[in-house]
Amino acid sequence: MKQPIIGFHKDEVGYWVADLECGHTQHVRHDPPWKLRPWVITEEGRKSKLGMELNCKKCDEN
């Protein structure tokens, strides 16, 4: 189920995590060549993605 991003925080090891409107979270790593998300490494980039929808696998399980 698609859910909009409402914020970001870092996990216990320093990776960025998207906070979703549904209350769940999802890691959003920039880990080339597997994941290309250069926007996650800057505050401006993260702000530009607020409202973007991600597929929430936890919502799909319910």
C-alpha positions in Angstrom: 0.0 0.0 0.0 1.4 3.4 -0.9 2.0 5.8 2.0 3.4 9.3 2.0 6.6 10.3 3.7 6.0 12.7 6.6 9.5 12.9 8.0 12.9 11.3 8.4 15.2 10.1 11.2 18.4 8.1 11.5 18.4 4.6 13.0 20.8 3.4 15.6 23.7 2.8 13.1 23.2 6.1 11.2 21.1 5.0 8.2 18.2 7.3 7.1 14.7 6.0 7.7 11.5 7.5 6.2 8.6 8.0 8.6 5.4 7.1 6.8 1.9 8.6 7.4 0.6 5.2 8.4 3.0 5.1 11.4 5.4 2.6 9.9 9.0 3.3 8.8 11.2 2.3 5.9 14.9 2.6 5.3 15.9 4.9 2.4 19.6 4.2 1.9 21.8 5.6 -0.8 23.9 2.5 -1.5 25.2 2.5 -5.1 25.0 0.5 -7.3 22.0 -1.3 -5.7 20.0 1.7 -4.4 20.4 5.1 -6.0 19.0 7.7 -3.7 21.5 10.6 -3.6 18.7 12.9 -2.3 18.7 11.1 1.1 22.2 12.4 2.0 21.2 16.1 2.2 18.6 17.9 4.2 17.4 19.7 1.2 17.0 16.4 -0.7 15.1 14.8 2.1 12.7 17.8 2.4 12.1 17.6 -1.4 10.7 14.1 -0.9 8.2 14.9 1.9 4.8 13.7 0.6 6.4 11.2 -1.9 4.7 7.8 -1.6 6.6 4.6 -0.8 5.1 1.1 -0.8 4.6 0.1 2.8 5.0 -3.6 3.1 3.8 -3.7 6.7 0.5 -2.2 5.6 0.3 -4.8 2.8 0.6 -7.6 5.4 -2.4 -6.4 7.4 
